[in-house]
Amino acid sequence: MIQLPDKFVEKMKGLLGDEYDAFLKSYEEDRALGLRINPLKADPGEFVRQSSFLSEPVPWASEGFYYQAGQRPGKHPYHEAGVYYIQEPSAMAVVELLDPKPGEKILDLCAAPGGKTTHIAGKLKGEGFLLSNEIHPARAKILAQNVERMGIRNSVVTNEDSHSLSLKFPEFFDRIVVDAPCSGEGMFRKDEAARLEWSPDHVEACALRQREILENAAGMLKSGGTMVYSTCTFSPEENEQVIESFLISHPDFSVVDKGERPGLSHGMPKWSKHGSEDLKKTFRIWPHKSEGEGHYLAVLKRDGDKVPERKRSCPAYLKDKAIWKEVELFLKELLADPEAFLDRKEYILFGEQLYLLPPEMIDLKGIKVIRPGLHMGTVKKNRFEPSHALALSLKKEEVLSWAEIPADHQDIVKYLKGQTLPAPFSWPVRLDKKGWVLVVTDGYSIGFAKLAAGILKNHYPKGLRWM
């Protein structure tokens, strides 16, 4: 039995009353395990029909599914190919409520490790702009790795605090997710550190920080825009009371009525200081009522019509004709239709690293950027070497040369371990000529190899290789 903090127990008894025993019993049960199909890679319906390890759908997430304990989807080639993202089921509700549309500009303000960001990217379908921010440098790098693995082309990853970011992007975004750092009460079943760090003082400190982050987020949202605030905690101080305080100080914001949602309970006005009835339109996910951990969600809309776009300063795009000639040659040798990349101008160099930025990104000056866009590759003397990120963003149909290794074939494990694959090949290949080849598993891109003398030389990154 999980040992819960005494003051937390006392607090929850007071909040839940007759429901407390059912709530406590949930801690004796196994937590729900879930993953979300990446529509940039796979059709969710088709993937589920072919899958051997998915069970029931997550009722509040169109691409989310439960899987059973004992299964290890994180140790499957599909995971390395970015076909799905392993995510706590309750967390999937956030982006479903945000409801992003292709072509919009979206901010995920507290984005690591990347669940919400990768969910948003799937909804955008490669169109529009996604800024994914994380204040902690190490977590920002993990976020960037997940953006890469999921094959996302239109995201920039930054490492800023919310105030600094708000100065750079005033009234810029159509939609914003604020998945605020919290006391983590909803994660006690899976996270021992959250239990050990919990205290009433910690709850109050989190609430203060959440109000500051929400305030800064509000300044980055356009008139008519939508913002989702979420936490993984039960504390009213971090949930209803934060939202009520925000609404009082921001009369141009209101709670959006999303109606009844399967598996989601409504917020509790009586747990706020002023009892605002609008808080009934917010949501809670309770572990004794739904198959998921504790979560709170509020959908907020800023009143007013959308204003014309502000003028923005653009980054310094690549001007070096010699470098561009090498990149152009590479793209023409790799891609069946290179014009989609050749028609773009938003290329920049970070040292030797070439990136393709989303067209909507502003000047990078004064912003701590971890990943300024799609990492295309490395510019070396008289040649261009493509990145793993580029491979993961491509589809088999987009390239001239590919090697299709089934996920249940021993050679895919050899590839993931960094081994060379010599001919004759026992799986389908299309080799246009010697050079770069996209390695694909069951139709999903997983990395590059290079064909030379009938051998596929492995270019799977050393830091990602299976042991």
Secondary structure, DSSP 8 states (H G I E B T S, - for coil): -----HHHHHHHHHHHGGGHHHHHHGGGS---EEEEE-TTT--HHHHHHH-SSEEEE-TT-TTEEEE-TT--GGGSHHHHTTSEEE--GGGGHHHHHH---TT-EEEETT-TTSHHHHHHHHHHTT-SEEEEE-SSHHHHHHHHHHHHHTT-SSEEEE---HHHHHHHSTT-EEEEEEE-----GGGTTT-HHHHHH--HHHHHHHHHHHHHHHHHHHTTEEEEEEEEEEES---GGGTHHHHHHHHHH-TTEEE------TT-EE--GGGSSS--GGGGGSEEE-TTTSSS--EEEEEEEE-S----------------HHHHHHHHHHHHHHBSSTHHHHT---EEEETTEEEE--TT----TT--EEE-SEEEEEEETTEEEE-HHHHHH--GGGBS-EEE--TTSHHHHHHHTT--EESS-SS-EE--SSEEEEEEETTEEEEEEEEETTEEEE-S-GGG---
